[in-house]
Amino acid sequence: MNLSVPEGFSVREATAADVEPAAAVLNAEEVDLRGHSDWGVDETTHIWRLANLEATWMVETTEGLTAAVVLAIDRGGEREAWVTVHPDFTGQGLATALLATTEQHARAAGLTKLKLGAFAENEGACRLFERHGFREARHYFGMRIDFDRPPSPPTWPPGIEVATFQPDDARAFHQALGESFEDEWGFHHPPFEEWKRERLDVPETDTSLWFVVRDGDEIAAVARCDPKREGGGWVGALGVRRAWRKRGIGLALLRHAFVEFHRRGESHVGLGVDTQNASGATRLYERAGMRVLNEDVVYEKDLT
């Protein structure tokens, strides 16, 4: 596959050693568009572990500066990509060339769909995607609660109990998470061993921030939280199984996580949510005291 970029630049496949320069480009783009970014090496390291490095590319100048990054993740026969050009190198045709090559590479790999993410403020990227036949598919909010006071403690329905994840919970936790998100747009539930390798066994995972909610012997809900992401605590996934919804369990579990993060000294907690989430998660998070901080958009194109 010929990875083509304009004259004065070179492109190569990424390696595990590229996390720092990639993080710098991703951070610079967000600062340029939003005036601030908490994205850094830790966040990029997490994403890098999920990436298909053969389809993740680093673009460099002849002086060795990192000018752009294409980050690609393959899930269930589809590719999700983020094409990022450093603000110092926009307007030179890099984004157009990288988008065309990304689509060509995905087609050659036999993938059925290509999804492209962008900051909602990046109007140039959105116009570029549309010119290349991509359609706007989804919006995601980044939400946050700031702890200017101790968070409200949870109120659990009768018979419902919460506990911290234990190693013996792994398979049931994985299954409950999959069931909770099975109706989510674009959700891919990996097999247990893949999930274990990518989520449970990685160095930054702190399972003392994973929670299991039980109704008797059955798992009603689960939460997988991260100790540090984007400058504070992070709720990576919170799911309530269908039979236990609309009973206040999701709100109680979220508040349980807030209390634990506050106890650990975190000043805020964030998460990401699909704005069209069928279960009304955005409203739930707002009831818990969270506010919308930023917005990303996803475009998609069928390749079949």
C-alpha positions, 0 to 999 in steps of 0.5 A: 500500500502506497501511503501518499502525502504532499511533498516535504512530508513522509509517512510511515506505520506507527510503532509503540514508541510513537505515543509521545509525539502522537499525544503532542499532535492530538493535544495541539489540535484540541488546544487550537480548536477549544483553547484547552486540552487535558489529553496527554500521553496516558490517554494516548497510551490507552488508545494505542493499545487498541489501535491497529498499528499497521493502519495507524500512521505518523506523518513527519517533516524532513526535519523530523517534526511530527506533522500529523497522525492517523489513529485507526482501531478495527472493531467487528469488520469496521474501522474507526479513525481519527485524522489529526493534523498539527495546527502548524501544518494545516492548509498544506493538503495533508488531511485530504491526502490522509483521508483518501489513503485511509479510505483506500487502505480500509477498502483493501483490508476488506472492511465494511465501514469506515468511521471518522471522528472529529471535534465538533468545532473542526468545521474544515474536517467536517466539510472534508468528510462530507465532500468525500461522501461521508455522512454525519452519523453520531454526536458524543458529549464529553461530560464532567462534574466538578467537586466544589462540595462532597458529592451526594451519596447514593440511594439504593433500591431495596435489595440492591447491593454494590461491591468492588470487582473481584477477580472471580467476577471477570466473566460475569462482569464482561457478560453483564457489560455486553448485555447492558450495551448491546443496543448501543450504536456501534457497540462491539462486544469483544470475546472474553479473552480479547477484553481481558487482554485489552481492559483487565490486564493492562498496567493502568487498570485499577479494579478497585474502581470497578463496581458490581451491583447485585440483586441477590445472586444476579448482576444488575449493573456494572461500572468500569472506571479509570483512576486518571484520564483527562485530568481527573477520574473517568467513568469508562463504562456504566451499564444497567441490564435491561430488567433492572432499568428505571429503578434508580440503579444507574444514578446510584451507581454513578454517585457511588463512583463519584463518592469514591473518586472524591474520597481519593482526592479527585477534583472532577470526574468525566465521561463520554456519552452518545447524545442519542443514547436510547436509555437516556443516559445524558439526562441521567448524568445531568441529574447526577450533576454533570454538565456538557463540556465538549462535543465530538462528531462521527461520520461514516461511509459504507465501503461495500 
